[in-house]
Amino acid sequence: MTGTSTRTLTLDQGDVDLTFDVKGRPQGEGHPFLLLHGGGGPQTVAPFAGLLAEQRPARVVTPVHPGFGGTDRPAWLTDVPTLAQLYLRLLDTLGLEDVTVVGNSIGGWIAAELAALGSDRISSVVLVNAVGIEVPGHSVADTFPLTPVELARLSFHDPSKFRFDPSALSEEQRAVMVTNRAALVVYSGPHAMADPTLRERLAKVAHPTLVAWGESDQVVDADYGRAYAAAVPDARFELLPGTGHMPQVETPAEFLPVLWDFADAHATHRPAH
């Protein structure tokens, strides 16, 4: 099965209709990736999912966090740990094993919570300019009051390549941006894009973990990333030059081999190359 589909998943709190996209090799023939988007929405990872599926023997599952991309969010689904439980249920439902979980920004926070859950279905975790922990002196930038131009200045190594004209958006696209932002506000919680308990809980993570960081990120700086890596036993920190908060958008060709090599090195079932 490839393409976009929606499944109803059941947690203790209730049911969630989860929309997700699948690209690449048939199940069992490619290394599985769970690719988790950040606050910019699913379009911030969709092209990279296609690139990964085209250039490597991979099967890439990209969910839409409920409330993003015009999807519904149940009223009880309000925090990142519950999102992590939802994605663990998705892996169970799809019968996926040997999964590399990759998350960018708040998707990285969800990936970190998934790592903390310690599922046998996961073989490795890659945190890409992730938020979610508290690092004294290195707080996550408050992006909510920023204009798109101001946000781009913080997010990209070279903002001139990613100029964004809000006036070119359709009414539907504007509406989705508004609801994306509303969902992000809910999920980010009361502690400004962080969970005060997460850093301590990461000490028990047993999955091989790569913390990859765009060197020019001004949303969450590289020292924040180093603190993230230090919180996870034996995690590797890799600084990505010439890129900002979203390496999968700004420097996908450079980021892809870093991700693949790490995932492949820790795979329990190696797909045919």
Salt bridges, closest charged atoms under 4 A:
ASP21 OD2 - LYS23 NZ 2.63
ASP92 OD1 - ARG121 NE 2.56
ASP98 OD2 - HIS31 ND1 3.56
GLU113 OE2 - ARG201 NH2 2.80
GLU171 OE2 - ARG174 NE 3.77
ASP195 OD2 - ARG201 NH2 3.21
ASP217 OD2 - HIS245 ND1 2.68
ASP221 OD2 - HIS138 ND1 2.81
ASP223 OD1 - ARG226 NH1 2.82
GLU238 OE1 - ARG236 NH2 2.52
ASP264 OD2 - ARG270 NH1 3.40
ASP264 OD2 - HIS273 NE2 3.85
